[in-house]
Amino acid sequence: MTSAGGLHGGAAAPSGGAAAGLPATAGGDLERPVHDAFAPGGVLSRAADHFRPRTGQTEMALAVARTIECGGALVVEAGTGVGKTFSYLVPALLSGERVLLSTATKTLQDQLFGRDLPRLVEALGLPVRTALLKGRGSYLCLHRMELARRDATLPDRTAVRTLAKIEEWAQVTRTGDLAELPGLDERSAVIPLVTSTRENCLGTQCPKFRACHVNLARREALAADVVVINHHLFFADLAVRESGMAELLPTVRVAIFDEAHQLNETGVQFLGAHLTTGQLLDFGRDCLAAGLQLARGLADWQQVASAVERAARELRLVVGKSAAGARLRWVDEAPGDVDAGDWGRALDDLHLACTEAMAALSTVSEIAPDFVRLFERAEDLAQRVQRFAGPCEAGAVRWLDVGNQLRLVESPLDIAEAVQSKMLRHAGEEVATRAWIFTSATLGDDARLSWFTEPCGLETAEVLRVGSPFDYASQAAVYVPRHLPKPGDPAHSPQVAALAAEAAQVLGGRTMVLTTTLRALRAIGDELQRRFDGSAQVEVLVQGQWPKRRLIERFREGGSQGRAGCVLVASASFWEGVDVPGDALQLVIIDKLPFPPPGDPLVDARAQRLEAQGRSAFNDYFVPEAAVALKQGAGRLIRRESDRGVLVVCDTRLARMGYGRRLMAALPPMRLLGSKEEFAQALAELSAEPSAATAGN
């Protein structure tokens, strides 16, 4: 028996473990031991606190077991509370197959690897070696840490102290996973200085190669029976074959994707092409630093670096200030309204600067491996510039993200082709030779889960929908305040803030406000902070004021230990993956229906493709997108059987438009509050309930 513990590689499996073939179930029948594991008195009752058999959980586990045995693709929508993690882990572990587990975020990776897997491996008594594999940006790079120590341009004293803390930790860490370093702010400017990228990694030529944490993690993954990765790492490898997955995937027969609803949007980020002015500026700085440290006087390094940096900044200036914060669709020679002549000349200058850098670097390539890698980076950047100087590939969409930097993007509209060609039929194999399981709490609003299966190329997959075991009719209610102005009205955000303030006053906090735009986030957050300024009863938290982890931790604490209750105002990433069970959260307010933003180049291109096919972009794209996002946001409210709460959707279209019925049907079956009075009564009942902290005393 082994445990994953806190290490990236679990203890070695006796006699080779699952990779060499764990003891197979009798007659190849996996369903019977899986069914027994979930039965009353089975192994799960010993592995999980407060475990009780759930029909939906067992149904999903048996479907996963059948897919593992027979091969093919299975898509499972498992409602909140089903316990989908155990539903796929138990059959995967009992199968004796080599398994790849991918989830949406590094935080969920750590939870799966550090908590769920060890618990089940121990309960099942299986000799399984587990491993955790993240992208290289998650691991300390010993070589770049040494370079940072010699760098005299650290931004401030805080950065100097952070680097010293990392250097001290580097002496004791085995894994080099920066997530294990207590108190390290994930937004720290030091992290890019002590981690590597695909562009600046020296590979086997690195003086620290033997001790490299990235290579250690990859070696352990190749030796493991169960490997936990994330979607970003998986698709980055599909795109560039660089993360070590190229060796790992062919040896895996079972691949499971949790939080699969993020697959399409994650995949399109990696399967196209991109170029940022930040990459160019980083290259220029690295070129200058290496040249002055290792080959001073052998080339005019100041001139080489400044030429690249100047060309990158000129490209930004061509776009102008007026487009800051915009996404410019790029259908002609230049994006948006940018002058095509100026844009073309700026790209030409950038290409020339990169080729001149290549020429300088080629003269010193034998001095140090740093120069070989810098030459390859210059060559890659020149090729990317050349690609964006030409026409967009057929079936793709091109755009320009405008901020302090520029980001040039060319993306496929979805991942369907990549899934079919690079996953389901990897290396010429047919889909039936492997088992592919895709699961999430939210994958669509129709029987075939078309929102997920179509863009992911999984229309022929088996589909299973397992409902939540929660009694939503008694646990939760939904309210659509009809007196509010329409979302486009300037008075909308202030009135949403007023409603949230009144409700939070009644509940003593316990409120999460989810917004669809950053503008609404700021307007509602500022108004709530003004209203509760100096309040001892309610503290207002706004996304961006602290790191996400700290915001969630404070919100979970709520009004415990005599502290003020909390209102959290957030957008984007807080709509999903945030788990606040108990009475710290009893009211979720959504400012408006989360339709995809019109004018976004990717959204527009997808809509145009549907219209060209004779389909309705609104019914087949915009409404399903809103339904899934709305369901995700609503899913923050009820996280366990004892939770109680109210969902408020501050958009009258949900009650008055025909498509509102479809969106309402996508929500859990909560009881409907039809008036202000009923809403006030529901809040009063929640505020009168004993807290979870005192209910059992």
N, C-alpha and C positions, 0 to 999 in steps of 0.2 A: 504494500500500500504506500502511496506517495502523496505528497501534498504540494500544491503550487506555492504555498507560503507567500513570502514577500519578495522572493527572487523571481527573475524573469524565466528561469528554467527550473521546473520541478525536479525532484530527485529522479535518478535514473530508474527506468522500468526494468524489473527483473526479466531476464531472457528476452530482451528486446522490446517488450511491451506491445502496444497496439500496432505500432508500425511494422512489427514482425508478425502480427496476427494474434490478438488476444483470444482467449478461449471462446470459440463461437457458440452461439446459442443452439440448442438441440435442433437438428434438422434444418438449421438456417431460419427458424421461426423467431423473429425478433419481437413480434407483437405480444406474445405471452409474457415474457419477463418484463416488458415495458408496462403491460397492464397490471401485473402484480406489484410493480414498484409504486404505482399510484393508488393501489387499493388501501382500504383501512388496515392499519397495522403494517403496511409495506415499508420499504426502506425510506421513503420520503417522509414518513411520519417521524422518523428519527433524524432526518437531515435538516428539516425546515421547522423553524419555530411556528407554532400555531397552525401547522399544516392540517388541512382537512380536504378530503376528496372532492374534486369539482368535475362535473361531467364534461364541460368544455375543455378543461386542461387535459383530461385523459383522451378525449376525442382527437385533439390536436397531436398529442404524443403518438397515438397509434397511426395517424396519417403520416407523420414524419418517419415512423418505423417502416411503414410500407414503402415509402419513397426510397429510403436508404437501401432496403432489400432489393427493390425492383429497378432502381435508377429513375431518371427523369427529373422534371421540375415541379415543385409544389409551391404554391403561393397561399399563405395563410394570413388572414386578417383576424387577429385575436384581440378582442376588446379589453379595455383596462380591467385588471383584476383577474384575468384568466390564469396568469402565471405561465406565460409563454416561454420564459427562460428555461424553466425545468422541463417544459414540454418538448423542447428540442435537445436540451443537454442530455437527458436520461437516455433516449434512444441512440443518440450519437455516441455516448460513452459505452453503452451496452453492446453496440454493434461490433466493436473491435476494429473499426475502420480508422484510417487516418483522417482527421477532421480539421477543416479550416473554419474558424468562427470570425465573422466580420461584423462590427457594429459601427454606429454613426460617429462617436466621439471618443477621444482619449479617456475622458472621465468614465464613460460606460465601459471601455476596455478594462480599465483598472478595477472597476467593480466586478465585472465578469471574471477576470483572472484572479483577483485577490480575495473574493468572497464566495461567489456562486460555484465556480469550478472546484475549489478545494473542498468545499462542504460536500458536494456530490461525489467526488472521487473517494473521499474517506467513507461516506455512507455506503457506496456501492462496493467498496473493497477491491478496486481495480488497480492493477499496476500500470498507471498511465503517467507518462511524462508530458507536462504542459509547458508552454512557452508563450511569452508575450513579445510581440514585434510591433514597433511603431516606426514612423518615418524618422529619417536621420536628424531632423530638426528637434526631436525630443531628447536627443542624447548629447551629453557633453563631448566635445571634440578636444582631445588633449593637445593636439598640435595648435589649433586656433586659440586655445586658452593661453598657451605660451606666447603666441604672437600678440595677443591682447595685453599680456603683462608688459611687453616691451613697447606697446603703443602709447605714445604721449598725448593722444588726442581723445582720451576718455571724456565723455561729456561733462561730468560733474563729480563732486565728492561722493554722492550716493552711488554712482556707478563704480567708483574705486572701492567702496566698502562692499558692494555686491560682488565684485570680482574676487575680493579677498575671501569672502564667505564661500564662494564657489570653489576656490582653490583649496580651502581647508576641507570642504566636503569631498573633493576629488581624491583625497588621500584615503578615504574610508569606503566610498561607494564601490559596489561590485558591478552594478548594472549601468551606472552613468545616466540613468533616467532622471531628468531634471524635475519630474513630478514628485520625486522622493525627497527633494530638498525643501525642508520646512521654511515657510515665510518668503519664498521666492515669488515675486510678482510676475505673473505670466506676461505682463506688458513691459517688463524691464528692457531698457535699451542695451543691456549687456548680453542678453540671450543670443542675439544674432552674431555677437562677437565670439562666443564660445561654442557655437554649434556650426556644423557644416551644411552645405547645400550640395545638390548634385553638381552645380557649376564649380564650386571651389574645393571640393574634396580631391585629395591627391591620390586616393586609391592605394594600390600596393607600393607606390613610391613614397608614401608618407613615412616620416621617421617614427611615428607612433603607431604604425599599422598593426603590429602584433598585440598591442594593448587596446586597440580601438573598441569602444563600447558598441558601436554599430555592428561591427563584424562579429563580436561576441554574441549579440542578440540574434544575428542571422544564423550563426552556427548552431545555437541552441534551438532555433526554430526548425532547422533542417533535421535535427535529431529527435524532435518531439513528436508525440502522437496527436496532440491537440494544440493548435496554434491560434492565438487570439490576435487579430489585426483590426484595422479600421478601414472604412470605405475609401478614405482619401489615399491611404497607402495602396490599397488594391488597384484603384484606377490609375494612380500615378505609375504603377508598374505596368499596367496594360498599355499605357501610353509610351513609356520610355524604357521598359525592361531593365530597371536599374535598382530596384529596392531589394533584390534577393528573392522575390516571388517567382521569378522565371524558373528557378531551380525547385522551388517548393510546390507550386501548383500542380505540376504533372504527377507528383507523388500522392496527391490528395484525392480521395474518392468521394468525400462528403464535404460540401461547402454550404455553410449556413450564413445568411445575411439577416441580422436583426436590425430593427429600425430601418427596414428596407425602403420605406417611403422616401428616404433621402437619396436613394441610389441614382436616380436620373439626374438630379441637379448636381450631385457630386461628380458624376461621370462626365458630364459635358464640360466641366471645368478643366479636365485633364486631357480629353480626347481631341481637342483642337490645338490651336497654337496661340501663344501669347508672348508679348514683349513689353517690358515696362522701362520707363526711364530710370526707375530705381535700380534695376539690374545693371544698366549701363553706368550709373554713377558708382555703384558698388565695385564694378569691374575696374573703373578708373582709379578708385582709391586703393584697391588691392594691388593693381599694377604698379602704382607709385610706391607703395610701401615695400613690396618685394624688390623692386628695382633699386631703391635706395639702400635697403638692408643687405642685399645679396649681390648686386651688380652695379654699384655706384660708379658712374663715369663711363660705363660701356654703352650707354644710350641716353638720349635726352628724355628721361622718364617723366620729368615735369611736363614736357611738351606732349608726350604720348598721352598721358592721363588727361591733361587739360583739353586736348583736342576732342577726346571722347565725351568728356563732361560738357564742354561747350556745345557740341553738336546735340547732345541730349536736351540741354536747356533751350537751345534754339527751336527744337521740335515742339517743346512745351509752349514757347512764346508764339509760335505760328498759330496755335489753337486760340490763344487769347484768354482774357480773364472772364469774359461774359459767359463762357460755357462751364465754369467751375461747378463741380458736383453733378454734371450731366452725363448721360450715356448717349453718345452720338451714333446713330445708325450710319453705316458706311456701305453705300451701295455703288458709288461711283469711284473715281480716282482718289477722292479725299473724303474724310468723314464729315457729316453734317454740312454746315455752310463754310467750312474752312477752304480757303483759296487753294485750288488744285496745284497751281504752279509753285506757290510757296511751300506747300506740303511735299511735293515731289523733290524740290531742291533740298529741303531739310533732310529727307530720307537719304538722298544721294550723299550729302555731307556726312551723315551718320555712318553710312556704309564705308565711305572713304576713311573715316577716323578708325573704324574697326580693322580695316585691312592694313592701315599704317601701323596699328598696334601689333598686328600679326607679324609684320616685317621686322619690327624691333625685337619682339620676343623670340623670333626664330634664330636670332644671332646669339642668344644666351641660353638656349634650351638645354645645353649640356652642363650648365653650372649647378642647377638645382631642379628637382621635380616641380617646384612651384611654377617655374616658367613654362614647362610643358603643359601643365593644366591651364595656365593663363592663356597660352596660345590656343588651346582647344576652346576655351570660353570665348575668346575673340572671334574665332572661326564660327562658332555656333551663333553668336550675336549677329555677325555679318549675314549669315544665312537667313536668320529670322527677319532682319531688316529687308533683305531682298524679297522674301516671301510676301511681306506686307506692301512692298512696292508694286507687286503684281496683282492680278485679279483674284477675287475670292473663289475658293473651291465650290463646285456645284453641290447643292444640298446643304451648304453651311451658311452661317450668318456672321457678319463681321461688324464690330463696333469699337468705339473708343470710350473708355472710362476716363473722365476728366476730374482731376483733383490737383493737389500740389504736384503730383506726378501724373504721367499719362500711362494708361494700360491699353495696349493694342490687343484685341481679342478676335480670334476666328474660331467659331464653335459649331459642332454639329447640333442639330435641333433636338436630338435625343440620343440615347445610347443603344437603340434597338439593334443596329447593324453590328456594333461592337459586341453586344451580348451574344448575338447569334454566331458571329464568326470567331470571336476570341475566347468566349467562355463555354457556351453550350457545345460547340464543336471545336474545342481547343485541340490544336495539333492534329486536325483531321478526324478526331474521334466523334462519334455520334453522341447525342445528348443522353441516350439511354445507358451509356457506360458509367455515368456518374450520377450522384444525387445532388440536386441543387434545391435548397430550401430558402424561401424568402418570406419574412414575416414582419409584421408591425401591427400596432393597434389601429392604424388608419391607412387604408390603401385604396379607397374609392367609395363611391356612393351607388354603385349598381352591382348586380349579381356577379358579373364577370370581373369586377374590380378593374374596369378598363382604364381608369385614371393611372393605374400603376402598370398593368400588363402591356398596354399598347406601346408607350414610349420605351419600355424595357425589353421589347421583343419577346414577350412571354405569353402571347395570345393562346398558344396551345397547351400551356401549363395546366395542371390540375389546380383548381381553386377551392379553398375551404374558408368559410366565414364562421367564426366562433364568437357568439355574443358574450358580453360582460356578465358576470354573475351578480353584479350589484343590482339592488332594487332601486333604480333611479326614481321611480314614481314616488317613493316615500323618502328617499335620501336627498333629492335635489329638485329645484324648480328653475324655470327659465322665464325671464321677463323682458319684454320689448316695450320700452317707454314710448308711447305714441305721441307724447307732447313735445318731444325733442325736435329741433329743426333738422333738415336734411343734412347729410354729412358734408356737402359742399358749402354749406352756410358758414360764414365766419363765426357765428355764435355757437356752432356745434361743440367745439372743444371746450370752451368755457362752461357750457351747460353740462357736458359729460363730467367735468371736474367738480361742478357743484353737486351733481348727483352722487358722485363718489365720496365727496366730503361728508355729505349728510349721512350716507350709509355707514361710512367708516366711523363716524361719531357714535352711531348707535352700537356698532359692533366692537368699538375700541380697537380699531385697526382691522386685521384679518382680511385685508382686501388686496387683490391684485388687479391692476388696470393694464390691459394689453392693447397697444396701439398698432395701427397698420402703417404709420409713417413716422419718421423722426420729427417732423414738424409738429404733429399731434403729441408726440412724446414730450417735447419741450414745453408746449403750451399747457398741457394738462399737468405735467410735473411741476412747472413753475407756479401755477395757480394753487395746487394742493399744498406746496411748500409755504406759499404765502398765507394760506388759510390756517395752517397748523403751526405756524412759526411761534415758538415758545410754548407749545402745548406739551403737557406732561403725560397726556393720555395716548397721543398718536404721533408716531415718527414716520415721515415720508421719505422713502428711498426711491431714487431715480436712477435708471440704467445709465452707466457711465461715470457715476460719482465714485464708485469703488470697483474693484475687479468683480466679475460675475459670481465667483465662488463666495466671496465675502458677503455680497448682497443677499444671496440665497441663505447663507448661514444665519445672518441677522434676521431675515424674514421668518425663518423657521423658529427662531427663539421667541418671536412674538412678544407677548406681554408677560412672559415668565420671569420669575425672580424680581418682580417689582418694576420691570422695565416697561416702557411704552409699547403698545401694540403697533403694528406696522402696516403701512400702505406701500406697495411696490408698484411703480409705474415703469413699464418696460415694453420693448418692441422686439421684432425679429426673433433672435435666438431663444427668447424666453417663452415663446408660444409652444415649445415642445421640450421634452427632456428635463423639465423642472418638476421635482416630486416633493410636495409639501403636504404630507398626510396630517390628519388631526385638525384641531380647531385653530391652528395658526393661519389657515386659509379657509374662509367660509363664503367669500364673495369674489367672483371673477367678473370683471366688467370689460367687454370688448367694445372699442369705440365705434367701429363700423365693419361692414362685411369685407372680408379680406380677398377681394378680387385681385388678380394680377395687375400690376401697374400699366395702364395704357401708355404707349410711347416707348416702352422698354423694347430694345431691338429684338431680343430673343422672343419675347411675348408676341410682338407684331409678326415676326417671321413664322412662328407656329400657327398663329391665327390665319395668316395668308395661305399657308399650306392647306389647312382644313377647308378654307373657302374654295381653293382651287380644286379640291376633291369633291366639291358639291355638298360639303357638310356645313353645319352652323358652328362658327367659332365660339359664339356665346354659349350655346347649349352643350357643345362637346369639349370645350376647353375652359372658358372663364367660369362657368357655374361649377363644374367638378373641382377646379382648383380652389374656389372659394369654399366649397363643401368640405374638402379635406382639411384646409387650413382652419376653418371654423371648428371642426371636430377636434383638431389638435389643441386649439386654444381652450375649448370647453373641457378637454381632458385633464386640465390642471386642477379642476375643482374636486372631484371625487376620486380618492386614491385607495380607499379601503372601505370595508363593509360598515364601519362605524361613522364614516364622514357624513356631514350634512352641509348643504350650501345652496347658494343661488347664483345662477348665471344671468347676467344682464347684457343684452346685445343692443347697443345704442344706435340702431339703424332701422328706421321705420320701414324700409324696403322689405325687411324680413317678414313683416306682417301684411304689407299692402300689395306687393308685387307677386305675379304668378309663380315666378321661380322661387319665391320665399318658401313655398310649401316644400319644394325639393330640398332646400337648404335645411329647413326645420326637421325634415325626415332624416337627414344625415346625423343630427344630434342624438345623443342618448335619449331614451324615452322619459324625459323629465316632465313633471306636471307644469302646466302653463299658468302663469299669473297674469290676469287680464286687466289689472288696474293698479294705480298708485297705492290704493288702500291695501290691496292684497300683498303688494311688495313690502309695504311698511309692516304688515302683520308678520310676514315671513322673517323679516329682519329682527323683529321683536322676539319671535320664538327662538331664533338662533342666539340672540344675546342673553336670553333667559336660561339656556341650556348650561348645565355644569360643564366646566372645561375638562378636557381629556386628562389633565394633570390631577384633578381632584375627584373625578367621577368614581374612581375605584376605591377611594378612601372611606 
